[in-house]
Structures are given as C-alpha cells and as structure tokens.
C-alpha cells in the first residue's frame, strides 16, 4: 500500500533573496566541479551552499551546511508554509527541437520496508555517495531535494489535478533555469483536495526514476532513529521522504541514455576489434554524424545497436543473435539481458575489451554525446560508445522482478530543481 501525505514546505522568501532562479540549483549528483563553483559564486543564498558545500580545510562541510540551514531559517531567508499542502509542479522544456511539458506533484512518500513493497528501485547505488548524503541529512534534518518517481496512473490522477484544481491559477513560483526550462509550482492546501489525492494513490506501485541514493539514505536514517528511540509510532517525520510524482505514460517524460567514454590505453586497431566482436556483432561504418544518430534512434524499435566513435569515425555494432546473451548473462532475467546497456557492458566492454565495469579510471559516463566526441578527438587512446534510451516500461518490469539495472542506465531530463520546496523533519 502506497501512503502519501501533504507537508508544510520550507521555501525561499523572495523579499530576502529576490530572484528565485538565482538561488535554486540542480540535484547534487549532476553538478560538476565547474558548476559547483558557478552556483557557489552566483548568490550568497544559492541552495548549493547547503546541498553541496565546497570542501574546506577550515570547516566540516556537513556541520557548516547545517549551521547555514539554521541561520537562513532564523533570518527568514527560508520560511515555512503555514498549512500542509501538495505542490503541483510543471516543467516546460525543449528537447531535439520539440517542446514538451511535464506535469507532476510533490508530496511526502512513506518509506518502504519489509511490510510495504510498493516502492521499487531499479539502479544499483554506491556506498561513498550514500555515506556523504547521510552525514548531510544528520546535520540538516531535512529532505533537501525530492526523489523523482513514476507510477502507472491509470486513473489519470495527475491530469485530473491539473484540469480540476490548477486551471488558469497563477503559480507562486514561476522561473526559468540556465537551460531555459520553465519551472512553475502551485499549492494545493484544501483538505478535501489533499484527501482525494491521498486516497487515489493508495493502490499505486511507485517506481524510483531518479534519486536512488536520496531514497536509501533516509531509509538508513529511519532505521537508526527507530533503534535509538526504541518505541515509535511509524508516523514520525523521518518515515517519509519528499518525492515528485509523475505519470509513467506522460508524453512529457524524457529519458536520455548515459553514454560511455572508455580509456583503451592505446589506439584501437579497428580490424583487430572487428575480429574480436565478429561472433556477436556486425560492424558497419557510418560516415555522417547526423545520419549516424538518426539511424541509431530509428533502429531502436526493431534491433539492438551500439554506437561507437573512434579516430573521427562512427560505427554501428549490430547484435547478431539474442541467444548469445542467454549464455553470457544467464543469471539475469530476460528483461535485463535485453537492455542495450547490458549488451554493451557484457559483450563489448567486459568480454571484448576486458574492462572492469567498476573501473572509474577507464569508464566514465555522460548523457552528452558531443562532449564525448570532443574527448575522443583530443586523445586517440579513447573511444566513445553510444546507447539508445531505456524505455520506462523496461524500468518498471525490471524493478517489479526485484532486479537492478546496470549503473548509469538512465538520465531523466530535465532534472527537478533543488531548493524549490524543502521538507524539514520535525
């Protein structure tokens, strides 16, 4: 059973900070070192000063973030809404020349446990990232960023909220970010409306799309608190997490692939490479970049293709026979074996190139193909491998089977901004 509830959000006070677009930032896990510097210098009240504080030998960054968080509340930089609400959230953006609009709502989601299997994850998480976020959570005692979840929404809950309760009402947050994505937020604080949404969500399965670390850390914190307190009701604030809910079938849902940049250690001889993969793939050169990405996207519906770029040339690796995967990845379910990222990982990176899939020095990730192409052009010891995006149905199917997808399989775009609404734990 899925349980959600409203909350009184902590929000920026425009009278103190002015332009809200200058104080919000992306989720911590997509902020590069250069972006960290940018947001740090953008505004003294930018949320990054709490969310991803810069390392310093002069202070413990977690303690400093907690201190800043308290000071901003004391000085009315951050103020708390009086009444609990569910927050409706709209993002308008452009992708590949097409305008899209994504609607959803933000509310508190009860953390899953052994008695509640209604929340499903699909990606593996890494311990260092969880340790980092847990330290921060213990000092700020708040959900700083919502996790991003999808549900099947056969009852059209999201669209009914938009049509029935939002209409032409003016949002209380209306900003654009550096990528020209528009972000609009409305409050839904009527007890009747909130009760209706809560009731509608009770039998929905929830799938974590983005924010697996941000979900597992509050689960660990909950377990620590329950052990510390001994007697609990199960309704303490730490049993819930801030989440952004959207319809899995929404046209506004965009999933991008994570491509791979591989350090081969030396120049790749394409003939030798072709000989090594010939039992699994047909290799085909595509001379034009635009044609390469167009054909790759078009082929996604009918076949498994891995794209490759090396020595200023583009190549397709066309999988010959799916049964090859049955032997090599026999311990995984069919849904997992059919993922293009699994095919790349096991047949190309591991089997052919002999790489350790956990080696961060050899394999790096990016959703931006041009960025990887530039890196390859700068060093002939590198090659880039490109993937088509995973389908949301694949994510849900794998999660329902209790399986985890390979790391860096999905990139949901655009990201939900951090600092729009914050859930302060009591």
C-alpha distance (Angstrom), angle and dihedral (degrees) to the residues before:
residue distance angle dihedral
X1 . . .
X2 3.82 . .
X3 3.77 116.6 .
X4 3.78 124.1 -167.5
X5 3.78 131.7 168.4
X6 3.81 140.6 -179.2
X7 3.79 123.7 -102.1
X8 3.79 140.0 -165.6
X9 3.78 101.8 -108.7
X10 3.75 124.8 -142.4
X11 3.83 105.1 -131.6
X12 3.79 138.5 176.2
X13 3.80 116.3 -89.6
X14 3.84 106.1 -129.7
X15 3.81 90.1 -158.0
X16 3.80 87.9 64.8
X17 3.81 103.0 34.7
X18 3.81 104.1 27.5
X19 3.81 112.1 -157.1
X20 3.82 107.9 39.7
X21 3.81 91.2 -157.0
X22 3.82 88.5 69.1
X23 3.80 95.1 57.0
X24 3.81 103.8 44.5
X25 3.82 123.8 79.1
X26 3.84 141.5 -178.5
X27 3.83 122.2 -84.1
X28 3.80 112.9 -70.5
X29 3.81 95.7 -111.9
X30 3.83 95.6 62.3
X31 3.81 96.5 45.7
X32 3.81 111.5 108.3
X33 3.80 123.5 -152.3
X34 3.80 90.9 -99.9
X35 3.81 91.6 48.7
X36 3.79 90.2 49.0
X37 3.78 88.7 57.0
X38 3.80 91.1 45.7
X39 3.82 95.9 52.4
X40 3.79 91.4 41.1
X41 3.80 89.9 58.9
X42 3.81 97.3 35.5
X43 3.79 97.1 80.0
X44 3.79 136.5 -11.4
X45 3.81 88.4 -126.1
X46 3.79 97.6 45.9
X47 3.80 109.4 137.8
X48 3.78 91.1 -123.8
X49 3.83 88.3 78.3
X50 3.82 85.5 71.3
X51 3.79 103.8 24.7
X52 3.82 99.6 47.8
X53 3.76 109.3 4.7
X54 3.80 116.5 -170.0
X55 3.80 118.0 -103.0
X56 3.78 114.1 -103.1
X57 3.79 134.8 176.9
X58 3.81 88.5 -144.5
X59 3.81 97.9 62.4
X60 3.78 145.7 20.1
X61 3.79 100.2 -106.1
X62 3.82 93.7 -147.7
X63 3.80 93.4 51.6
X64 3.80 89.8 44.8
X65 3.81 91.4 51.0
X66 3.80 90.4 50.9
X67 3.81 91.3 48.7
X68 3.81 91.8 49.1
X69 3.81 90.9 48.0
X70 3.83 90.9 54.4
X71 3.80 93.1 44.5
X72 3.81 92.4 51.9
X73 3.79 90.3 53.0
X74 3.80 92.4 46.3
X75 3.81 90.9 49.9
X76 3.83 93.1 45.9
X77 3.79 93.7 -114.7
X78 3.80 85.0 125.2
X79 3.80 116.6 33.8
X80 3.78 130.5 -174.3
X81 3.78 123.7 -124.9
X82 3.79 112.8 -115.7
X83 3.81 98.0 -136.1
X84 3.82 129.0 44.1
X85 3.79 112.0 -107.3
X86 3.77 146.0 170.6
X87 3.81 109.5 -123.7
X88 3.81 118.8 -139.3
X89 3.80 111.9 -147.8
X90 3.81 129.5 -163.3
X91 3.80 127.2 -173.8
X92 3.81 122.0 -169.7
X93 3.80 114.5 -166.4
X94 3.80 145.2 150.0
X95 3.78 125.8 -121.5
X96 3.82 124.3 177.8
X97 3.80 90.2 -13.7
X98 3.81 94.3 -52.0
X99 3.79 124.2 114.9
X100 3.79 114.3 -134.1
X101 3.78 134.5 -178.2
X102 3.80 122.4 -155.4
X103 3.79 119.9 -163.4
X104 3.78 127.1 -168.3
X105 3.75 143.2 129.6
X106 3.80 137.1 -116.1
X107 3.79 121.1 -134.1
X108 3.79 139.3 137.4
X109 3.81 116.9 -78.4
X110 3.79 120.9 -157.8
X111 3.79 110.8 -119.8
X112 3.77 115.3 -111.9
X113 3.79 123.6 -116.4
X114 3.79 138.5 167.5
X115 3.80 89.7 -66.5
X116 3.80 95.3 46.9
X117 3.78 118.0 53.0
X118 3.80 95.9 165.8
X119 3.83 94.1 108.3
X120 3.80 116.5 73.6
X121 3.80 129.7 -172.3
X122 3.79 125.8 -162.5
X123 3.81 107.4 -170.6
X124 3.79 135.0 69.6
X125 3.80 116.0 -116.0
X126 3.80 131.3 -145.2
X127 3.80 123.8 -125.3
X128 3.85 98.8 -136.6
X129 3.80 91.9 56.1
X130 3.81 91.5 48.9
X131 3.80 92.4 48.7
X132 3.80 89.8 51.3
X133 3.81 94.0 50.8
X134 3.82 93.0 44.0
X135 3.80 91.2 55.9
X136 3.79 89.6 51.3
X137 3.81 93.5 46.5
X138 3.80 91.6 53.4
X139 3.81 90.8 55.2
X140 3.81 100.6 41.8
X141 3.82 98.3 31.0
X142 3.79 92.0 -152.6
X143 3.81 142.2 101.0
X144 3.78 98.9 -112.1
X145 3.81 97.5 -177.2
X146 3.80 130.2 24.8
X147 3.76 120.4 -118.0
X148 3.81 112.5 -124.0
X149 3.81 114.1 -121.5
X150 3.80 135.1 174.8
X151 3.78 130.9 -156.5
X152 3.79 132.1 -175.9
X153 3.82 93.7 -111.2
X154 3.79 97.7 -164.6
X155 3.82 87.3 164.7
X156 3.82 90.4 59.6
X157 3.80 91.9 -124.4
X158 3.81 95.9 161.9
X159 3.79 95.9 46.9
X160 3.82 91.7 45.5
X161 3.81 90.2 53.1
X162 3.81 90.2 50.8
X163 3.80 95.4 46.6
X164 3.80 98.4 39.4
X165 3.79 105.3 34.9
X166 3.82 108.8 19.1
X167 3.80 105.3 41.7
X168 3.80 110.0 137.7
X169 3.80 96.0 -22.6
X170 3.78 115.3 138.5
X171 3.84 114.9 -110.6
X172 3.79 118.3 -125.2
X173 3.82 89.4 -138.5
X174 3.82 118.6 43.9
X175 3.80 115.6 161.3
X176 3.81 142.8 135.4
X177 3.81 125.4 -134.7
X178 3.80 132.4 -143.3
X179 3.83 90.9 -84.2
X180 3.84 90.0 54.6
X181 3.79 92.4 -110.7
X182 3.81 111.3 149.1
X183 3.82 116.7 -135.4
X184 3.80 121.6 -163.3
X185 3.81 127.8 177.3
X186 3.82 130.9 -170.6
X187 3.81 130.7 -173.5
X188 3.79 120.7 -125.3
X189 3.80 103.5 -169.3
X190 3.80 102.4 149.4
X191 3.85 107.3 121.0
X192 3.81 89.9 -140.4
X193 3.82 93.6 52.7
X194 3.80 92.4 44.9
X195 3.81 91.7 49.1
X196 3.82 90.9 50.9
X197 3.82 92.8 51.5
X198 3.81 92.6 46.1
X199 3.80 91.7 51.6
X200 3.81 92.9 47.2
X201 3.81 92.0 53.8
X202 3.82 99.1 51.2
X203 3.82 97.6 95.2
X204 3.82 97.8 38.3
X205 3.80 121.6 113.6
X206 3.80 109.9 -133.3
X207 3.81 121.4 -143.6
X208 3.80 120.9 -164.4
X209 3.78 107.2 -130.7
X210 3.80 99.8 172.2
X211 3.79 130.0 6.4
X212 3.81 106.6 47.3
X213 3.81 91.4 153.4
X214 3.80 90.0 47.5
X215 3.82 88.8 53.8
X216 3.80 99.4 45.3
X217 3.81 94.0 47.8
X218 3.85 94.9 60.5
X219 3.82 87.8 46.7
X220 3.81 89.3 56.7
X221 3.80 90.6 44.9
X222 3.82 90.6 50.6
X223 3.79 91.3 52.1
X224 3.81 90.9 49.9
X225 3.80 92.0 48.9
X226 3.80 93.5 47.6
X227 3.80 90.3 51.5
X228 3.79 91.1 47.0
X229 3.81 96.0 47.7
X230 3.79 97.8 38.9
X231 3.79 98.7 -164.3
X232 3.81 113.6 57.0
X233 3.81 138.1 161.2
X234 3.80 98.1 -142.9
X235 3.79 89.7 -121.3
X236 3.79 98.2 85.1
X237 3.81 112.0 130.1
X238 3.81 92.7 -108.5
X239 3.84 88.9 65.2
X240 3.81 88.9 72.4
X241 3.79 134.9 63.1
X242 3.78 132.8 -160.1
X243 3.80 109.7 -105.5
X244 3.81 138.5 177.9
X245 3.82 111.4 -141.5
X246 3.81 125.6 -157.7
X247 3.80 137.9 166.4
X248 3.81 110.0 -95.1
X249 3.79 89.4 -142.7
X250 3.79 95.4 52.2
X251 3.79 117.4 131.4
X252 3.78 86.4 -140.5
X253 3.81 92.2 64.5
X254 3.81 110.5 102.6
X255 3.80 122.7 -174.5
X256 3.78 117.6 -171.0
X257 3.81 125.3 -169.0
X258 3.76 126.0 -114.8
X259 3.81 107.1 -126.0
X260 3.82 123.0 -152.8
X261 3.78 130.0 -123.2
X262 3.80 109.5 -161.3
X263 3.79 127.3 -162.4
X264 3.80 103.7 -145.9
X265 3.79 94.0 -178.4
X266 3.81 91.1 -129.9
X267 3.79 141.9 27.8
X268 3.81 113.5 -64.4
X269 3.78 117.4 -120.2
X270 3.78 101.7 -144.7
X271 3.81 94.3 -156.6
X272 3.80 92.8 53.7
X273 3.79 89.6 45.3
X274 3.82 90.8 51.5
X275 3.81 90.9 51.4
X276 3.81 91.0 52.5
X277 3.80 95.5 50.1
X278 3.81 99.0 35.9
X279 3.81 93.4 100.7
X280 3.82 89.6 59.1
X281 3.79 107.6 24.6
X282 3.77 144.7 33.4
X283 3.80 109.9 -135.8
X284 3.81 118.2 -142.9
X285 3.80 128.3 177.8
X286 3.81 117.7 -136.6
X287 3.78 111.3 -164.9
X288 3.79 101.4 -164.5
X289 3.83 121.9 65.5
X290 3.81 96.4 -149.1
X291 3.81 91.0 46.9
X292 3.81 90.3 47.7
X293 3.80 95.0 56.9
X294 3.82 93.1 38.9
X295 3.81 93.5 53.0
X296 3.78 91.8 42.8
X297 3.80 91.9 54.6
X298 3.80 91.9 44.7
X299 3.81 92.2 51.3
X300 3.81 93.0 54.8
X301 3.81 92.9 87.9
X302 3.80 95.8 57.4
X303 3.80 112.9 21.5
X304 3.78 146.0 21.5
X305 3.80 112.3 -103.3
X306 3.79 129.3 171.7
X307 3.80 116.4 -162.0
X308 3.79 122.1 -143.7
X309 3.81 134.3 -171.3
X310 3.79 124.0 -166.9
X311 3.81 136.1 144.1
X312 3.83 90.7 7.6
X313 3.81 92.1 -58.5
X314 3.81 131.8 112.0
X315 3.79 122.6 -141.1
X316 3.79 137.9 -175.2
X317 3.80 119.9 -141.9
X318 3.82 104.9 -158.2
X319 3.79 114.7 -164.2
X320 3.79 110.2 -125.7
X321 3.79 103.0 -161.1
X322 3.81 132.1 9.0
X323 3.80 91.1 -149.7
X324 3.80 88.9 73.7
X325 3.80 86.6 72.9
X326 3.81 93.4 52.3
X327 3.80 90.0 67.3
X328 3.79 99.3 37.8
X329 3.83 97.8 44.2
X330 3.80 98.8 26.5
X331 3.81 93.4 142.6
X332 3.81 92.4 62.7
X333 3.84 128.5 76.1
X334 3.84 119.8 -105.4
X335 3.82 92.2 -103.9
X336 3.79 89.8 59.7
X337 3.81 94.8 44.4
X338 3.82 91.4 53.1
X339 3.80 94.6 57.9
X340 3.79 112.7 110.7
X341 3.80 88.8 -138.0
X342 3.83 89.4 57.4
X343 3.79 90.3 50.1
X344 3.80 90.9 50.7
X345 3.80 93.8 44.9
X346 3.79 99.0 47.0
X347 3.82 105.1 29.1
X348 3.81 101.1 34.5
X349 3.79 112.5 21.0
X350 3.81 98.7 32.4
X351 3.82 106.7 26.0
X352 3.81 100.6 33.3
X353 3.81 104.6 27.5
X354 3.81 96.3 30.4
X355 3.80 94.6 -132.0
X356 3.78 128.6 159.1
X357 3.81 104.8 -122.3
X358 3.82 90.2 -144.6
X359 3.82 94.5 53.5
X360 3.82 103.9 114.8
X361 3.79 91.1 -175.5
X362 3.80 91.4 60.5
X363 3.82 102.0 34.2
X364 3.79 126.0 42.9
X365 3.80 130.2 171.0
X366 3.79 138.7 -135.9
X367 3.81 136.7 158.1
X368 3.82 88.5 -146.4
X369 3.81 112.0 89.9
X370 3.82 95.7 -171.9
X371 3.80 90.0 55.9
X372 3.81 90.9 56.4
X373 3.79 93.5 44.1
X374 3.81 89.6 55.6
X375 3.81 90.8 50.0
X376 3.81 91.3 51.5
X377 3.81 92.1 48.1
X378 3.80 89.0 53.7
X379 3.83 95.3 53.5
X380 3.81 126.9 27.0
X381 3.83 90.6 -155.0
X382 3.81 88.8 73.6
X383 3.79 133.3 78.3
X384 3.80 129.4 -174.6
X385 3.80 124.7 -141.9
X386 3.79 120.5 -159.6
X387 3.79 129.9 -156.1
X388 3.78 137.8 -166.1
X389 3.81 114.6 -119.7
X390 3.79 122.2 -88.6
X391 3.81 114.8 -112.5
X392 3.79 118.8 -119.2
X393 3.82 89.5 -125.2
X394 3.81 89.1 59.9
X395 3.80 90.5 51.8
X396 3.81 93.0 51.9
X397 3.80 94.1 43.5
X398 3.81 93.3 51.7
X399 3.81 92.0 45.2
X400 3.82 92.6 50.1
X401 3.82 88.6 53.7
X402 3.79 89.5 56.1
X403 3.80 92.2 -113.4
X404 3.81 129.2 132.0
X405 3.79 124.0 -136.5
X406 3.80 120.4 -129.1
X407 3.80 114.9 -82.2
X408 3.80 115.8 -84.8
X409 3.80 95.5 18.7
X410 3.80 99.4 136.5
X411 3.78 138.6 35.0
X412 3.79 113.0 -169.4
X413 3.79 112.2 -153.1
X414 2.96 133.8 -120.3
X415 3.78 103.0 24.4
X416 3.81 121.6 -129.4
X417 3.80 107.7 -110.1
X418 3.80 119.8 -115.2
X419 3.78 116.5 -130.6
X420 3.80 98.5 34.1
X421 3.81 92.3 104.9
X422 3.81 127.5 -2.3
X423 3.79 129.0 -162.2
X424 3.78 110.3 -140.6
X425 3.81 113.4 -157.5
X426 3.80 114.7 -130.7
